Amino acid sequence: MFAVGAGGRDFEKAVGGQRGFTLIELLIVVTIIGLIATISVPGLLRARMTGNETSAIASLRSVVTAETSYASGCGSGNYAVALGPLAVGPGGSADGYLSPDLASSLMPTKNGYLYAMAPGAGGIAGPPDCNGTATHSTYYVTAVPVVVGTTGTRGFAGNQSMTIWQNIFGAAPAEPLTAGAGVSPIQ
């Protein structure tokens, strides 16, 4: 078989001279992996926040579209003052104007954003809708990050003007929706 010589060199030659990794080599590999993770994690978090913000904008566009359909189909030209009535169609039909994921509670949370709806500024109460629910001549819908800087950095709002507005500081743009410090419409 193999002769055991000085330091087992004959055995090393027989198996190709491979001895495994030293502790220093393993530490270097672990350090490199740690550096790569340190560099990539902030990028991953930014990408997640961008995805959450994109989802919030799309959800607000859905609410604005649902309110327009609701006003013409069930609200006699007026709007819902909460998200719940938008999930119910005319005559109590389950085919509502808005997806149940946004109308599931008074202030639903979706993809790191908290949504809320209320009567808009300067409006008046309207007659009940086709299902007997109160309506209003205006509405104001918001989406704000659950944790500013972690789940999102911008706050969003919309109303019957059908424009989505953003606030780069994380709070919902206040009514009346006008451009100002950190507040602008989304193009």
Beta strands, then each sheet from edge to edge (+ up, - down):
strand 1: 79-80
strand 2: 109-110
strand 3: 113-118
strand 4: 125-126
strand 5: 135-136
strand 6: 140-145
strand 7: 155-159
strand 8: 164-167
strand 9: 183-185
sheet 1: 1+ 5- 4+
sheet 2: 2+ 3- 6+ 7- 8+ 9-
end
